[in-house]
């Protein structure tokens, strides 16, 4: 069963080719910055990074003095631990925090809560999670005298297509994204709540509104 889960994940999880030239274009570097800022707000030391991708966040965290262990099902990415997020070979409460960004959409949504429960098990304090959000936002931002900068966002649910998942999602290796029928934001929040985590805050990256972050605590 363990090997079956890993085979299913490898079929959708990106490898080396995915992270070649152009990957950090289009605002993704701002999403990396949100990962780092989210970690820096917390009093933690040991981090489990699930799906380190090109390794930019990993190296930045290590330079800042954090103890980082990377885990990925794709062995070709040379993680510290090659394993499925559905079956982590770590003992309970091994890490202060888990960082899992743009990863869990590569699993069927039916396995989302199971992955969260594994991350809940191995962490002491919580999880920084980001997921693709396909809902179309209306956003307004600016700066007013005496009040400073402000940002307002309203999301319009995406109309699901009969072919879901679309060919575009297939190309990216995504089974689902927030905003589609069955994986609306309320469905994602419900799954998070039943995993044991509490949502402290959620936000979208202004420079890359497709990325939605969640700060989760135990």
N, C-alpha and C positions, 0 to 999 in steps of 0.2 A: 504494500500500500504506500509506503514512504517513497519508493522509487517511482510509483505511478504519479504521485503529486509532483515530484520533481520534473518528470518528463512533461507533464501538462504545463508547468510553469515555463520550462525552457522553450516551449513552442511559441510563447508569446513574449517572453522577457527579452529585452534588447541585449545584444552582445557587442563586440568591438566595433563592428561596422556602423552601428547606430550612433556612436559617439565621435565619429570622424568630423571633418570640417563642416561647419554650419550649425552644429548642435546648439551652441550657446547663443546663436543669433536670435533676433526677434523678441528680445526682452527676457530671455531665460536667465541671464546673469543677475537680473533683479530678483528673480525667484530664489537663486542661490543666496543672495544677500538677506532675504527674509528668513531663510533657514538659519543663517548665522546669527541674525539679530534675535530670533526666537530663543535660541540656545543661550545667548549671552544675558538674556533677561532673568535666567533661572540660576539658582545656586546649586550647581551640579558639577560632577567631575567625569564620571564614567558614562560613556555614550555608546549605544549600539546603533550603528548606521545601517539601515536595511536598504540595499540597492544604491551603492555609492556612485554609480554612473561613471563619469569621467574622472572622479577623484578630486575635483576642485574644492568641494566643501570639506572633504576628509582632511586634505592637507592644511586648509585654513584653520580648521578646528585644532589640529595637532600643533600648529604654530602658536596658537593661543593657549596651549598648555593642557588641553583636554585629553583624556585617555579614550581613544576611539577604537572600537572593534567593528569591522565591516563584515556584513554577511550578504551573500547573493547566491542564487541558485545557478547562475552562469559561472562555471569554474574558469572560463577563459578570461574573465575580468579580474582574476587573482584576488578574490576577497580573502580576508583573514579566516573566515569560516564559509565553506560552501554548503549551503543548506536551504531548505524551503522555509519561508516565513510561516508556513502552516505547521511546521514541526521543528522548532528551534532546539538545537542541542545544548541549551544553556539551563542552568538551575534557576529556581525562582529568585526574583529580586537581585539578579546578577548586575544590573546596570541602574544608574540613576534615571536615565532617560533613553528613550528610543527615538530615532529620527527616521521617518519613513515618508519620503516625498516622491510623488509621481511614480508609485510602485504598485499599489494594490488594485489599480484598474486593469493590470495585466492578469488578474485572476477573475474567474466568474464572480458576479456579485453574491451568489449563494455562499461563497467562501470568505467573503469580506469580514463577517463577524468572527469567524474562526481565527483568521489572521490577527484581528484586533485582540482577541482573548489570549493568543500566544504572546503578543507584545505586552499585554497587561501582566501576564504571569512573570515575565523576565525583568520587569522594571519596578523600581521603587516609587518613582514620583510621577511619571507620565510619559506622554508621547507628543511629538510634533509631527503632524500628518499633513500632507498636501495631496490634493486630487484634482484632476481636470474637471472644470465646471463649464458645461456647454450652454448653460442658460445665458440669454442675451441681456447684459446689464445696461441700464441707463445710469450714467454717472455724471456727477457735477462736482467740480473741485475748484478751489480758488483761494483767495486771501482777502480778508476784510480788515479795515482799520480797527485797531483795538481788540479784535477777536482772533486774529491770526489766521492760519490756514485751516481749511475745512474740506471735507470730502463726503459726498453722499452717493449711495449706490442703491439702485432698485433692479431686481432681476425679473426678466420675463421668461417664463418656462419655455424651453425648446419644444417644438412640436415633433413628436417622434415619427420617424419614417417607417413604412411597412417593412423595409429591408433591414431593420436594425438587427445586429450591428452593421453599419454602413461599410462600404469598401474603404473609406478613409480610416475608420477605426481599425479595420483589419490590417491596414498597412502599418499603423502605429503599434499594433499588438494589443490594442485595448479591447476588453470585453464590454466595458461600459464607461459612462461618464455621468457626472451629476447633471441633471436637467432633462434626462430622457424618462419616458414612462417606465415606472418600476425602479428607477434610481434617481428620483427627484431628491432635492435637498432634504426634505422631511424624511424620506426613506433612509438616507445616509445617516441623519441624526438619530433616527430610531435604532439603527443597527449599532451605532456608537454607544448609545445609552444602555443597550442590553448586553454590551460586551463588558461593562463595568466602569468604563471611563466616564468622566464628567467633562463636558465641553466648557472650557473657561472662556474661550473666545474663538471667533471664526472671521476671516477676512479674505478679500481677494487682492492680488498684487496689481496695483494701479497700472504698472507698465506692461503687465501680462495678465489681463483679467481672466484668462482661461485657467489660471492656477488659483485654487482656493485652499487656504491654510486653516488648520484647526489646532488650537492648543488644548490638549487633553490632560487631565490630572486624575490621579487615583483617589 
